[in-house]
Amino acid sequence: MQNILNKAKLIRMLIFDVDGVLTDGSLFLGDDGQEYKAFNSRDGHGMKMLQESGVDIAIITGRESKVVGMRMQSLGIRHVHQGADDKLAVFNELLGSIGLQHEQIAYVGDDVVDLPVMRKVGLAIAVQDAHPLVRQHSHWQTPSAGGRGAGREVCEMLMQAQGTLDKMLAQY
């Protein structure tokens, strides 16, 4: 675990996939074609605290959804990349624009489409119910499943490693 915490100390940006990570992967589609997703409110608060602690957050997701855009806007997340058929290409473009090194970035994924990016970052994280190959290629796995608090666990682990968690929680 110390190796994971050492990697976590270096992280300046955390990238999340959405479906299966910030949601449980379920897609609810109405007869009118409207898409619905359920996000965990504790994940959202963890993301806000992490940003306040100085770690930026980005989203790279293969699907495109208005609700994702609205949720990320409400959390103050500026780097939102939807409809990413090639997540590695989007990651490389993002990396070029933010001026960080690979080892300063963590990525949270759940499925094989996340592997190309997970293999490039300094800290690759799989949610507890991720595909076995994703778990195999991760540095750390969350105790909880995607959409069930895994996002909060990642945020708190990073803040703990960087010595900012107690300060973030002390305000409550």
VOVEX-728558 format. One record per residue: x negated, y, z of N, C-alpha, C in turn; residue in one letter. Coordinates in pm, whole numbers, plus 32768, in hexadecimal, padded with zeros to 4 digits. Each point is the difference from the previous one (the first is absolute). Last residue first. Example, Ala and Ser with C-alpha at 12.3 -4.5 7.8 and 13.67 -1.06 7.14 Angstrom:
2
7AFB7F1F82C47FAE80778006804D806D8049S/7FE37DC47FF98059807780007FA680788000A/
# end
This chain:
172
864787FA836480857FCB802280037FDB8092Y/7E7980A07F268063806B7FF1808E7FD18021Q/7E7F7ED97FF580088050807A8068806E7FF6A/7F797ED47E94806B7FCE805680138056807CL/7EA280667ECB807E80047FB680767FD78058M/7E4C7FDE80AF8025808D7FF08087800A7FB9K/7F427E558027802B80318083802E80927FF8D/7F477F387E7580847FCB8026803180398084L/7E4B80437F0F806780697FFE80887FD08032T/7E3B7F197F9F80078046807F8069806E8006G/7F887EAB7EA37FC680857FEF800A8055807EQ/80B67E447FE87F747FF37FD77FBB80887FF9A/81D07FF880577FB77FC480717F6A7FF87FDFQ/812280887EAA7FEE806A80647FB37FCD8079M/806E7EC67EB17FA080627FCD7FE6806E8067L/81497EC580687F7D7FBF80017F9580627FCEM/81C280897FEB7FCC800180897F787FBE800AE/80DD7FFD7E5C7FE2808A80287FC38004808CC/809A7E617F627F8A802B7FB77FD7808C802DV/818F7F5680AD7F8D7FB880377F7E80297FBBE/819980A57F5B7FDD804080807F857FBE803BR/80B57F3D7E7E7FC680827FE27FD28048807DG/80F17E6880267F757FEB7FD57FBA80857FE3A/81DC7FA380847FA18040805A7F6F7FF17FD9G/81717F497F0280227FDD808B7F9C80398064R/7FE680077E158081803C8020802C7FE9808EG/7E9B7EAC7F65801E807B7FB8808D8030801EG/7F277ED4817C801D7FF47F71801780897FC2A/7EC07FB081BB808B80037FD4800B7FF67F68S/7E56800480E4804F7F9F804C80907FF77FCEP/7E6780887EB38055803A806780497F92804DT/7E177FD07F12808E7FE77FE88050803B8073Q/7DF1803D7F0080557FFD807780907FE87FD7W/7EA67FFA7EBF7FA88007807480507FEE8081H/808A7F257E14800A807680577F977FFA806ES/806E7EAF7EA17FA4806B7FD48009807E8055H/81167E7D80567F797FCA7FF27F9A806E7FDEQ/81D1806380087FCC7FEE808A7F6F7FD17FFAR/80DA80177E6A7FEB808780337FC87FF9808EV/80857E727F377F8780317FBF7FDC808C802FL/819B7F34809A7F867FC380387F7E80327FC1P/81AF814080177FDE7F897FB27F7D7FC68038H/8100812581627FC980107F797FE97F787FBEA/80AF809581CA80457FA47FA57FD3800F7F6FD/7F3D810F816080067F78803680407F9C7FA0Q/7F0B81AB7F33806A7FF18063800C7F6C8022V/7E2E80DA7F5F80767FB67FD380688002806EA/7E29812D7F63805C7FD2806880777FBB7FBEI/7DE280C87FAD80757FC57FC080577FC0806BA/7E5E81787FD9804F7FB2805F80807FD27FBCL/7EB480E77F047FAF7FDF807580487FAA8065G/807C7FEE7DE78000805E80707FA97FCF8074V/80607F0F7E577FAA80757FEA7FF08059807CK/81217E717FCB7F757FD37FEF7F9D80747FF3R/81D9804880187FD07FCD80817F6D7FD57FF8M/80E680817E747FDC807280547FC67FD08084V/80987EB27ED77F95804D7FBF7FD3807A8053P/81767EEB80A37F777FCE800F7F9580517FB8L/81F6802780067FB2805A80557F6C7FD98006D/81587EFE7F227FE8807A7FB27FAE8067804EV/80987E6380CB7F897FF17FAC7FE3807C7FA9V/8108804881D1800F7FA37F907F8680067FA4D/803F8110819480467F85802280037F997F91D/7EDA81E080DE804D7FBE7F9880407F7F8030G/7ECC81E6807C80597F9B803C80577FC67F92V/7E078118803C80757FE37FAE80507F928044Y/7E598195805B80417F828026807C7FF07FA8A/7E1281317FED808C7FEA7FDD802D7F768030I/7E3E80BE80058050805D804F80967FEC7FE9Q/7E9F7F147F1380007FD3808B8050805C805DE/7FC3806A7E2A80527F878012800A7FD88093H/7FA282027FA97FBE7F857FD6805B7F89801EQ/809B82147F8F7FDB7F9F80687FB97F897FC2L/80E081977F297F76800F802D7FD87FA68074G/81A6804D7EE17FFC8022808F7F7380098039I/80837F887E2D8038808480207FF180298092S/7F707E537F437FB8806C7FBD8030808A8028G/80E57E81809F7F7A8006803A7FAF80737FC4L/81A37F9A7F42800D804080847F7880138041L/800A7F0D7E738022808C7FE3800B804E8084E/7FC47E3280227F85803F7FCC801780947FE1N/81787EFF80847FA1800F806E7F8280487FD2F/81387F8B7EBA8034806E80517FA1801A8076V/7F9E7E8E7EF87FEA807A7FB28030807B804DA/80567E5B80BD7F71801F80057FE1807F7FB1L/81B87F4A7FFC7FE18044807E7F6C80268009K/815F7FA87E737F737FDF80177FD2804E807CD/81BA80327F8E7FEE7F797FC97F727FCE8017D/8135817E80EF7F737FDF7FE37FF57F6F7FD1A/81798136809F7FFE7FC67F7A7F757FD97FD3G/7FFA816F817480647F997FE77FF67FCE7F70Q/7EE88129818A7FF27FCD7F7880607F8B7FEFH/7F7481B5815C80657F987FE97FFA7FD87F6DV/7F12814F817A7FCC7FA87F9780617F8A7FEFH/8055814C814F7FEE80477F817FD87FA57F8DR/81197FEB81F07F9B7FB87FB27FFB803C7F73I/8129806381917F93805A7FDC7F907FBD7FB2G/81BB7F57809F7F8D7FE280557F8780587FE0L/819780197F058027801D808B7F8E7FE58062S/7FC57F937E3880058091800F802480248090Q/800E7E3E7F8B7F76802E800B7FFA8097800EM/81A77F397FBC7FC87FD580807F7280368011R/80DB804E7E63803E804C806C7FC37FDC8087M/7F747F0B7E857FD5808A7FF7803780558072G/80987E497FDA7F748001802B7FCB808E7FFEV/81AC7FBA7F5680017FF780927F717FFD8037V/80517FF97E2A80178084803B7FF67FFB8097K/7EF77EA97EBB807D800F8049800B808C803BS/7EC67E727ED4801F808F8005808A8010803DE/7E577E738018808980267FDE800F80988007R/7E627F34807080207FD87F78808B80297FD5G/7EAE80FD816B80667F987FF680237FE57F6ET/7EBA811E817C7FF47FCB7F7780607F8A7FF8I/7F8781C2815D80597F927FD97FDC7FD97F71I/7EF5811081BB802D7FFB7F7580597F857FEDA/7F0C815881A0804B7F897FD78028800E7F6DI/7E7180CD8183806180187F9780447F7C7FDAD/7F1680A881DA7FF77F9B7F978070801A7F9BV/7FC280F981A37F9B80217F9C7FEC7F9A7F92G/8148802F817F7F7C7FDE80377F9080197F9AS/81CD80397F907FDB806780617F747FE88037E/80B87EB87EE77FDE80787FB37FD58072805DQ/809A7E7A80C97F807FE77FBF7FD580797FAFL/81AA800680CB7F94800E80627F787FEE7FBFM/817B7FB67EF27FF5808D80247F8D80168062K/80697E487F907FC480447F8D7FEF8094801BM/80E67EFA813C7F717FDF80017FB780467F8FG/81D08023800D7FC38052806A7F6A7FE3800BH/80F87EFF7ECB7FFC808D7FD97FBF80578069G/80507E3A80617F95800D7F9C7FEF80937FDAD/81697F98810F7F828000804C7F8880087FA3R/81B67FD77F4A7FE6808780337F7F80068051S/80777EB47E607FF97FFB80917FD9808B8034N/81197F8A7E2D7F7C801D803780067FFB8097F/812B7F457E3B8000801C80907F708012802EA/811C80467E117F927FC08049800E80258092K/812180077DFC7FF88021808E7F8D7FB2803FY/80D680B17DF87FA87FA8804D7FF88031808FE/817580277E4A7FB78044806C7FB07F998050Q/813D7FA57E937F7180017FE27FAB80448069G/81E47F9F80057FE280767FAF7F6C800B7FDCD/80AB7EA8811B803D7FED7F7D7FE280747FA2D/7E9C7FB38183809080147FF880337FE87F73G/7E457F3C811A802C80477F89809880077FFFL/7E367F91814B809280057FFF802A80577F8BF/7E397EDA80A58030806A7FA880987FF87FFDL/7E4D7F4E815780867FF37FC9802180777FA9S/7E6B7FD081067FFB7FCA7F7880887FED7FC1G/7F8B80CE81AE7FF27F6E800A7FFE7FBD7F78D/7F3781F3805480847FC280057FEA7F69800DT/7E8980FB7FF280508062804B80937FD98002L/7EFC7EBD7F367FA3803A8062804A80648058V/80D57F1D7E947FBE7F9380477F9C80308068G/806D81597E9780557F89800D7FB37F8D803ED/7EFA81917FCD80828019803F804E7F7F8016V/7DD88086800B80637FD27FA08086801A8046D/7E588122809F80667F998013803F7FDB7F7BF/7E2080F680D3805C7FF07F90805E7F8C8020I/7EA18170810D80477F80800680647FFE7F8EL/7E208124808B80807FF67FB980357F72800BM/7E76807A80DE8032808A7FF3808280047FB0R/7EA27E8B8126807280187FA7802F80918006I/7E9B7F0B81057FD7804B7F89807580317FABL/802A7EE6818B7FCA808280297FE080597F89K/80877E357FCC8070805C80167FCF808C8029A/7ECD7E947FD38031802A7F7C806C806B800FK/7F677F41818B7F93804D7FC3802880327F75N/81257EDE80DE80038084803D7F9180597FC8L/80087E3F7F77807680457FCB8006808F8038I/7EB77EE380AB7FE080207F75807280507FC0N/80407F4F81AF7FA9807580037FD9802C7F73Q/80F97E6E804E8052807980007FA9807F8000M/
# end
